[in-house]
Amino acid sequence: MAMAMAMLRKRDAEAELNLPPGFRFHPTDEELVMHYLCRKASGSPLPVPIIADVDLYKFDPWELPEKALFGHREWYFFTPRDRKYPNGSRPNRAAGRGYWKATGADKPVSPKGSNRTVGIKKALVFYSGKAPKGMKTDWIMHEYRLIDGNCGNSNKKGSLRLDDWVLCRLYNKKNIWEKMQQKKEEALHAETNHFMWEEMGSNNQRTPESEIDNGSFVDCDETERIVEYAWQQAEGTGRDCVNAFQKVDRTTNIKEDNEWFMDLKFDDLQGSNYSAFGSTVDVSNPDFLFSDF
């Protein structure tokens, strides 16, 4: 459910951006620094509010794509950067359940047609676990930071805050996250369909007829068969009807309203005047069992 809510929030954020059809965000290093990071540091409005403010050093990298405002295979964030030590210049690279480790040489970023360096691009790899024995992952981050004094960037001495804002591009070089998301979306789709079917089933109104327990009805054919069998037993062997019905009861384990035979004997039924019924009964006629007394 949490995954579904995160996906819905991301879709809502994309819808609120009012981006034109076919919009793609693939900026160059110079465009990221000059048109986004510089403006963010100086408090100027961005060309498109498409980059989320997230303290990414509080999360594992695979948790970050769901916090992005836009992106499918790469995601962009503004994040503050802290010092590892109060009086040092080294950044704190611990993040989530691991740490980021720099790889390769830093790359200077300059405006077009100028040799003036405005920012620095650094590549980092995420390691899961504690340094220095962490396990290398496929998560890569390009960090863009401003040179001191450029674009209103502040670097306060004696403070743990090394940079108010740096811009980060995050991606997985094997594209594992996108494949995992596809599987999650398929699972979410199946779960949603199952939930909808359950809701439809629970909303179906049961009719009064459906509340009747069919097992409470007596099968007429079965009752007729029982009575006929009791009559044959009583007439063929001369035993009393009560024994016949007891035998039927042991066979079928069914008790009916015919228990008024329990206190009667077959010899009594052969009498010409059977006062219990208030009329003369001819027991030689099998229809007497079905007569309306």
C-alpha positions as CSV (number, residue, x, y, z in Angstrom):
1,M,0.0,0.0,0.0
2,A,2.8,2.4,0.8
3,M,4.3,1.7,-2.6
4,A,1.0,2.5,-4.3
5,M,0.6,5.8,-2.4
6,A,4.2,6.8,-3.4
7,M,3.5,6.1,-7.0
8,L,0.3,8.0,-6.9
9,R,2.0,11.0,-5.3
10,K,4.7,10.9,-8.0
11,R,2.0,10.9,-10.8
12,D,0.2,13.8,-9.1
13,A,3.5,15.8,-9.0
14,E,4.1,15.1,-12.7
15,A,0.6,16.2,-13.5
16,E,1.0,19.5,-11.5
17,L,4.1,20.4,-13.5
18,N,1.9,21.0,-16.6
19,L,4.7,19.8,-18.9
20,P,4.1,19.8,-22.6
21,P,3.5,16.4,-24.4
22,G,6.7,14.6,-25.2
23,F,8.7,16.6,-22.6
24,R,12.1,15.1,-21.8
25,F,14.6,16.3,-19.2
26,H,18.2,15.6,-20.4
27,P,20.2,18.7,-19.5
28,T,23.9,19.1,-20.0
29,D,26.3,19.7,-17.2
30,E,26.6,23.4,-18.0
31,E,22.8,23.7,-18.1
32,L,22.4,22.0,-14.7
33,V,24.9,24.3,-13.1
34,M,24.0,27.6,-14.7
35,H,20.2,27.4,-15.1
36,Y,19.3,25.3,-12.1
37,L,22.0,25.1,-9.3
38,C,23.0,28.8,-9.6
39,R,19.4,29.9,-9.5
40,K,18.6,27.6,-6.6
41,A,21.6,29.0,-4.6
42,S,20.7,32.6,-5.4
43,G,17.0,32.1,-4.6
44,S,15.9,32.8,-8.2
45,P,13.0,30.9,-9.8
46,L,13.9,27.8,-11.8
47,P,13.0,27.4,-15.5
48,V,10.9,24.4,-14.5
49,P,10.3,23.3,-10.9
50,I,11.2,19.7,-11.8
51,I,13.9,19.0,-9.2
52,A,12.9,18.0,-5.7
53,D,14.5,19.2,-2.4
54,V,15.6,16.0,-0.6
55,D,18.3,15.4,2.0
56,L,19.5,12.3,0.1
57,Y,22.2,11.5,2.6
58,K,19.4,10.3,4.9
59,F,18.3,7.5,2.5
60,D,19.6,4.6,0.6
61,P,19.7,5.3,-3.2
62,W,17.0,2.8,-4.1
63,E,14.6,4.8,-1.8
64,L,15.1,8.1,-3.7
65,P,13.4,7.5,-7.1
66,E,10.0,7.5,-5.4
67,K,10.8,10.9,-3.9
68,A,11.7,12.5,-7.2
69,L,9.2,14.8,-9.0
70,F,10.2,13.6,-12.4
71,G,12.3,10.9,-14.1
72,H,12.3,7.2,-15.1
73,R,15.9,6.1,-15.5
74,E,17.6,9.0,-13.8
75,W,16.5,11.3,-11.1
76,Y,17.6,14.8,-10.0
77,F,17.7,16.3,-6.5
78,F,18.7,19.4,-4.6
79,T,20.3,18.5,-1.3
80,P,22.4,20.1,1.4
81,R,25.9,18.9,2.1
82,D,27.4,18.7,5.5
83,R,31.0,18.5,6.8
84,K,32.4,15.3,8.2
85,Y,34.2,17.3,10.9
86,P,33.3,20.8,12.1
87,N,36.6,22.4,11.2
88,G,37.3,20.3,8.1
89,S,36.4,20.6,4.4
90,R,35.7,16.9,3.8
91,P,32.0,16.2,3.2
92,N,30.1,13.6,5.2
93,R,29.4,10.8,2.7
94,A,27.5,8.5,5.0
95,A,24.0,7.8,3.7
96,G,21.2,5.4,4.7
97,R,22.8,2.0,5.5
98,G,25.9,2.7,3.5
99,Y,28.1,5.5,2.1
100,W,29.0,7.2,-1.1
101,K,32.6,6.9,-2.3
102,A,34.1,9.2,-4.9
103,T,35.5,7.7,-8.1
104,G,37.5,9.2,-10.9
105,A,38.7,12.8,-11.2
106,D,36.6,15.9,-10.7
107,K,35.4,17.7,-13.8
108,P,35.2,21.5,-14.0
109,V,32.0,23.0,-15.4
110,S,32.2,26.3,-17.3
111,P,29.7,28.4,-19.2
112,K,29.7,28.2,-23.0
113,G,32.4,30.4,-24.5
114,S,34.1,31.0,-21.2
115,N,37.1,29.4,-19.5
116,R,35.8,30.5,-16.0
117,T,35.0,27.5,-13.8
118,V,31.6,27.9,-12.1
119,G,31.1,24.4,-10.7
120,I,32.6,21.0,-10.2
121,K,31.2,17.6,-11.2
122,K,32.1,14.6,-9.1
123,A,31.1,11.0,-9.7
124,L,30.3,8.7,-6.7
125,V,29.4,5.1,-6.2
126,F,27.2,3.8,-3.4
127,Y,28.6,1.1,-1.1
128,S,26.2,-0.8,1.2
129,G,27.5,-1.4,4.7
130,K,30.1,0.2,6.9
131,A,33.3,1.7,5.5
132,P,35.7,0.6,4.5
133,K,34.3,-2.9,4.0
134,G,31.1,-2.0,2.2
135,M,29.7,-3.8,-0.8
136,K,29.8,-1.9,-4.0
137,T,26.4,-1.4,-5.7
138,D,25.3,-0.3,-9.2
139,W,24.0,3.0,-7.9
140,I,25.9,6.0,-9.4
141,M,25.5,9.7,-8.5
142,H,26.9,12.8,-10.2
143,E,27.2,15.6,-7.8
144,Y,27.4,19.2,-9.0
145,R,28.6,21.9,-6.6
146,L,29.4,25.5,-7.0
147,I,32.8,27.1,-6.6
148,D,33.0,29.3,-3.4
149,G,31.5,32.7,-4.0
150,N,29.7,31.8,-7.3
151,C,26.0,32.4,-7.7
152,G,25.6,33.5,-4.1
153,N,26.8,30.1,-2.7
154,S,27.6,30.3,1.0
155,N,30.2,28.3,2.9
156,K,30.2,29.2,6.5
157,K,33.3,28.5,8.5
158,G,32.9,26.6,11.8
159,S,29.5,25.2,10.7
160,L,28.7,21.6,9.9
161,R,26.9,22.9,6.8
162,L,29.4,22.7,4.0
163,D,27.0,23.7,1.2
164,D,23.4,24.9,1.3
165,W,22.7,23.2,-2.0
166,V,24.3,20.8,-4.4
167,L,22.6,19.2,-7.3
168,C,22.7,15.4,-7.8
169,R,21.9,13.2,-10.7
170,L,21.1,9.6,-9.6
171,Y,20.8,6.5,-11.7
172,N,21.4,2.7,-11.7
173,K,23.9,1.7,-14.3
174,K,22.2,-1.7,-14.8
175,N,18.7,-0.3,-14.8
176,I,17.8,-2.8,-12.1
177,W,15.5,-0.3,-10.3
178,E,13.2,0.2,-13.3
179,K,12.9,-3.6,-13.8
180,M,11.9,-3.9,-10.1
181,Q,9.4,-1.1,-10.5
182,Q,7.8,-2.9,-13.5
183,K,7.4,-6.0,-11.4
184,K,6.0,-3.9,-8.5
185,E,3.5,-2.2,-10.9
186,E,2.4,-5.6,-12.2
187,A,1.9,-6.8,-8.6
188,L,0.1,-3.6,-7.7
189,H,-2.2,-4.0,-10.8
190,A,-3.1,-7.5,-9.8
191,E,-3.7,-6.5,-6.2
192,T,-5.9,-3.6,-7.3
193,N,-8.0,-5.9,-9.5
194,H,-8.3,-8.4,-6.6
195,F,-9.4,-5.6,-4.3
196,M,-12.0,-4.4,-6.8
197,W,-13.4,-7.9,-7.2
198,E,-13.7,-8.2,-3.4
199,E,-15.4,-4.9,-3.2
200,M,-17.9,-5.8,-5.9
201,G,-18.6,-9.1,-4.2
202,S,-19.2,-7.5,-0.8
203,N,-21.6,-5.0,-2.3
204,N,-23.9,-7.6,-3.8
205,Q,-27.2,-7.6,-1.9
206,R,-28.5,-10.9,-0.8
207,T,-32.2,-11.4,-1.6
208,P,-34.6,-12.7,1.0
209,E,-34.8,-16.0,-0.9
210,S,-31.0,-16.3,-0.7
211,E,-31.1,-16.1,3.1
212,I,-33.2,-19.3,3.2
213,D,-31.2,-22.4,4.2
214,N,-32.0,-25.0,1.6
215,G,-31.1,-27.7,4.0
216,S,-34.1,-26.8,6.2
217,F,-36.5,-28.1,3.6
218,V,-37.6,-31.7,3.7
219,D,-37.2,-33.6,0.5
220,C,-40.7,-34.8,-0.4
221,D,-39.5,-37.7,-2.5
222,E,-37.3,-38.8,0.4
223,T,-40.2,-38.6,2.9
224,E,-42.5,-40.6,0.6
225,R,-39.8,-43.2,0.2
226,I,-39.4,-43.5,4.0
227,V,-43.1,-43.9,4.7
228,E,-43.5,-46.5,1.9
229,Y,-40.6,-48.4,3.3
230,A,-42.1,-48.4,6.8
231,W,-45.4,-49.6,5.4
232,Q,-43.8,-52.4,3.6
233,Q,-41.9,-53.5,6.6
234,A,-45.0,-53.4,8.8
235,E,-47.3,-55.2,6.3
236,G,-44.7,-57.8,5.2
237,T,-43.4,-59.0,8.5
238,G,-46.2,-58.2,10.9
239,R,-43.9,-56.2,13.1
240,D,-45.2,-53.0,14.6
241,C,-44.7,-49.7,12.8
242,V,-42.5,-48.3,15.5
243,N,-39.8,-50.9,14.9
244,A,-40.0,-50.1,11.2
245,F,-39.5,-46.4,11.7
246,Q,-36.7,-47.0,14.2
247,K,-34.9,-49.0,11.5
248,V,-35.4,-46.2,9.1
249,D,-34.1,-43.7,11.6
250,R,-31.0,-45.7,12.1
251,T,-30.4,-45.8,8.3
252,T,-31.1,-42.2,7.5
253,N,-30.6,-40.5,10.8
254,I,-33.6,-38.3,10.0
255,K,-36.3,-37.5,12.5
256,E,-39.6,-36.3,11.1
257,D,-43.1,-35.5,12.4
258,N,-44.0,-39.2,12.0
259,E,-42.9,-39.9,15.6
260,W,-46.5,-40.2,16.6
261,F,-46.1,-43.8,15.5
262,M,-43.7,-44.5,18.3
263,D,-46.5,-45.4,20.9
264,L,-48.6,-47.4,18.4
265,K,-48.5,-51.1,17.6
266,F,-49.4,-52.7,14.4
267,D,-52.1,-54.7,16.0
268,D,-53.7,-51.6,17.3
269,L,-53.7,-50.1,13.8
270,Q,-55.7,-53.1,12.5
271,G,-58.7,-52.2,14.6
272,S,-61.7,-51.1,12.7
273,N,-62.3,-48.1,14.9
274,Y,-59.1,-46.1,15.6
275,S,-60.3,-43.4,18.0
276,A,-57.0,-41.6,18.1
277,F,-57.8,-40.2,14.7
278,G,-61.5,-39.7,15.4
279,S,-62.5,-41.8,12.4
280,T,-62.5,-45.3,11.0
281,V,-59.2,-46.2,9.4
282,D,-58.6,-49.0,6.9
283,V,-54.9,-49.8,7.5
284,S,-55.0,-52.2,4.6
285,N,-55.0,-49.2,2.3
286,P,-51.5,-47.6,2.1
287,D,-53.1,-44.2,1.4
288,F,-54.2,-43.9,5.0
289,L,-50.7,-42.6,5.8
290,F,-51.4,-39.7,3.5
291,S,-55.0,-39.1,4.5
292,D,-56.0,-35.8,6.0
293,F,-57.0,-36.7,9.6
